[in-house]
């Protein structure tokens, strides 16, 4: 398959990503919504003295559903590789409010820059990652 076709993501899938709640499991937990400022994330940045982060998952590469066991194994590998690479991360979950797609486990990776987030997304065959810069506005 040509690279241009491999990375085409249909508009309905992009819309679903944009509508999804990305929940970061910390105390207190907070929800990231695409293109919406997140004051809780800004406060978290201040507490942790960081200025970026991303949510990444290993579930369902290229939005092709896999079984639970395979998704869990992929996610465990992602978590282990992030740890080995020296990244601090928190558990996260992506959950669409209405479309019935099963929630996807993920990681909120502290301090990961946009290019690194894209690279980890490519490695784990994700159509998109959620990246947040110093403005605390999540973007695909």
C-alpha positions as CSV (number, residue, x, y, z in Angstrom):
1,X,0.0,0.0,0.0
2,X,1.4,3.4,-0.9
3,X,2.4,5.6,2.1
4,X,-0.2,8.2,1.1
5,X,-3.0,5.6,1.4
6,X,-1.6,4.0,4.6
7,X,-1.9,7.3,6.5
8,X,-5.2,8.5,5.1
9,X,-7.7,8.7,8.0
10,X,-11.3,9.1,7.0
11,X,-13.2,12.2,8.3
12,X,-15.6,10.2,10.5
13,X,-12.6,8.7,12.3
14,X,-11.0,12.1,12.8
15,X,-14.3,13.4,14.1
16,X,-14.5,10.5,16.6
17,X,-11.0,11.3,17.8
18,X,-12.0,14.9,18.3
19,X,-15.1,14.0,20.3
20,X,-13.3,11.5,22.5
21,X,-12.6,12.3,26.2
22,X,-9.0,11.6,27.1
23,X,-8.9,11.0,30.9
24,X,-5.6,11.3,32.7
25,X,-5.7,9.2,35.9
26,X,-4.1,11.3,38.6
27,X,-5.3,12.8,41.8
28,X,-7.5,14.6,40.9
29,X,-8.0,13.2,37.4
30,X,-8.6,15.5,34.5
31,X,-10.2,15.2,31.0
32,X,-8.5,16.5,27.9
33,X,-10.8,17.5,25.0
34,X,-9.3,18.4,21.6
35,X,-8.8,22.1,21.0
36,X,-10.2,23.1,24.4
37,X,-8.0,24.7,27.0
38,X,-7.6,22.5,30.1
39,X,-7.0,24.5,33.3
40,X,-6.5,21.3,35.2
41,X,-3.7,20.4,32.8
42,X,-2.1,23.8,33.2
43,X,-2.2,23.4,37.0
44,X,-0.7,19.9,36.6
45,X,2.1,21.4,34.4
46,X,2.8,24.0,37.1
47,X,2.9,21.3,39.9
48,X,5.2,19.0,37.9
49,X,7.3,21.9,36.3
50,X,6.7,20.6,32.8
51,X,5.4,22.3,29.7
52,X,4.2,19.5,27.4
53,X,2.7,16.1,27.4
54,X,0.9,13.6,25.2
55,X,-1.6,10.8,25.4
56,X,-0.7,7.7,23.4
57,X,-2.1,4.2,23.2
58,X,-1.0,1.0,21.6
59,X,-4.6,-0.2,21.2
60,X,-6.1,-0.9,17.8
61,X,-3.3,0.0,15.4
62,X,-4.6,2.3,12.6
63,X,-8.0,2.0,14.2
64,X,-8.4,-1.6,13.3
65,X,-10.0,-3.4,16.3
66,X,-7.9,-6.1,17.9
67,X,-8.9,-8.5,20.7
68,X,-8.6,-7.5,24.3
69,X,-5.6,-9.8,24.9
70,X,-3.6,-8.5,22.0
71,X,-4.5,-4.9,22.9
72,X,-3.4,-5.4,26.5
73,X,-0.1,-7.0,25.4
74,X,0.6,-4.1,23.0
75,X,-0.2,-1.6,25.8
76,X,2.1,-3.4,28.3
77,X,4.9,-3.3,25.7
78,X,4.4,0.5,25.2
79,X,4.4,1.1,28.9
80,X,7.6,-0.9,29.4
81,X,9.3,0.8,26.5
82,X,8.4,4.3,27.7
83,X,9.7,3.3,31.2
84,X,13.0,2.0,29.7
85,X,13.4,5.2,27.6
86,X,13.2,7.2,30.8
87,X,9.7,8.8,30.3
88,X,7.4,9.4,33.3
89,X,3.9,8.6,32.4
90,X,0.4,8.3,34.0
91,X,-2.4,5.9,33.1
92,X,-4.9,7.4,30.8
93,X,-8.0,6.2,28.9
94,X,-9.7,7.4,25.7
95,X,-13.4,7.1,25.9
96,X,-15.9,8.3,23.3
97,X,-19.1,9.5,25.0
98,X,-21.6,8.0,22.6
99,X,-20.3,5.9,19.7
100,X,-19.9,2.6,21.5
101,X,-16.2,2.2,20.6
102,X,-14.6,0.4,23.6
103,X,-12.4,2.6,25.9
104,X,-8.7,2.4,25.1
105,X,-6.0,2.4,27.7
106,X,-3.2,4.8,27.2
107,X,-0.4,6.8,28.8
108,X,-0.1,10.5,29.5
109,X,3.6,11.0,28.9
110,X,5.0,14.0,30.8
111,X,7.3,16.4,28.9
112,X,7.2,14.6,25.6
113,X,7.6,17.0,22.7
114,X,5.5,17.0,19.6
115,X,8.0,15.3,17.3
116,X,8.7,12.6,19.9
117,X,5.0,12.0,20.3
118,X,4.5,11.7,16.6
119,X,7.4,9.2,16.4
120,X,6.0,7.0,19.3
121,X,2.7,7.2,17.5
122,X,4.3,5.9,14.3
123,X,6.1,3.1,16.1
124,X,2.8,1.9,17.6
125,X,0.9,2.4,14.3
126,X,-1.5,5.1,15.6
127,X,-3.4,7.4,13.3
128,X,-3.0,10.2,15.8
129,X,-1.8,11.1,19.3
130,X,-3.0,13.8,21.5
131,X,-0.3,16.4,22.2
132,X,-0.5,19.3,24.6
133,X,2.0,22.2,24.5
134,X,2.6,24.8,27.1
135,X,-0.8,26.4,26.4
136,X,-2.5,23.3,27.8
137,X,-4.7,22.9,24.7
138,X,-4.8,19.3,23.5
139,X,-4.4,18.8,19.8
140,X,-4.4,15.8,17.4
